[in-house]
């Protein structure tokens, strides 16, 4: 979770505890949930496409090429 930048609240250091709570409750911050969800969806889509291309590639390989690739992946 992101930390709150209290330097943006004028006079925060001199406030009492109750005033700090009120100031923090009134603080507006940028909500990045929509952007985060969009990036997660894009990452998921790219992972799926990558796996699909790998399956297609492996289907086209000859038996000897598959053995070489499996050996290289183990290392």
C-alpha positions in Angstrom: 0.0 0.0 0.0 1.3 3.5 -0.8 2.3 5.8 1.9 0.5 9.1 2.4 2.6 12.2 1.7 1.9 14.3 4.7 4.1 17.1 3.3 1.1 18.0 1.1 -1.0 18.8 4.2 -0.3 22.3 5.3 0.7 22.6 9.0 0.6 18.8 9.6 3.5 18.7 11.9 2.0 21.3 14.3 -1.5 19.7 14.3 -2.9 17.8 17.3 -3.7 14.1 16.9 -7.4 14.8 16.4 -6.7 17.5 13.8 -4.3 15.0 12.0 -7.1 12.4 11.8 -9.5 15.0 10.4 -6.9 16.2 7.9 -6.2 12.6 6.8 -9.9 11.7 6.5 -10.4 14.8 4.3 -7.4 14.0 2.1 -8.2 13.2 -1.5 -5.8 10.9 -3.3 -5.5 9.5 -6.8 -7.2 6.1 -7.2 -5.2 3.9 -9.5 -7.4 0.8 -9.3 -8.7 1.1 -12.9 -5.2 1.5 -14.3 -3.9 -1.4 -12.2 -6.8 -3.6 -13.4 -6.1 -2.6 -17.0 -2.4 -3.5 -16.7 -3.2 -6.9 -15.0 -5.6 -7.7 -17.8 -3.0 -6.8 -20.4 -0.4 -8.9 -18.6 -2.7 -11.9 -18.5 -3.6 -11.6 -22.1 0.1 -11.5 -23.1 0.9 -14.5 -21.0 -1.9 -16.5 -22.6 -0.7 -15.5 -26.1 2.8 -16.4 -25.3 1.8 -19.8 -24.0 -0.3 -20.3 -27.2 2.6 -19.4 -29.4 4.9 -21.8 -27.5 2.4 -24.6 -27.9 2.2 -23.9 -31.7 6.0 -23.8 -31.9 6.4 -27.1 -30.0 3.8 -28.7 -32.3 5.9 -27.9 -35.3 9.2 -29.2 -34.0 10.6 -32.6 -35.0 11.3 -35.2 -32.4 15.1 -34.4 -32.4 14.4 -30.7 -32.0 12.1 -31.4 -29.1 14.7 -33.5 -27.3 17.3 -30.7 -27.8 14.9 -28.1 -26.5 13.9 -30.2 -23.4 17.6 -30.7 -22.6 18.3 -27.0 -22.9 15.3 -26.1 -20.7 16.6 -28.5 -17.9 19.9 -26.6 -17.7 
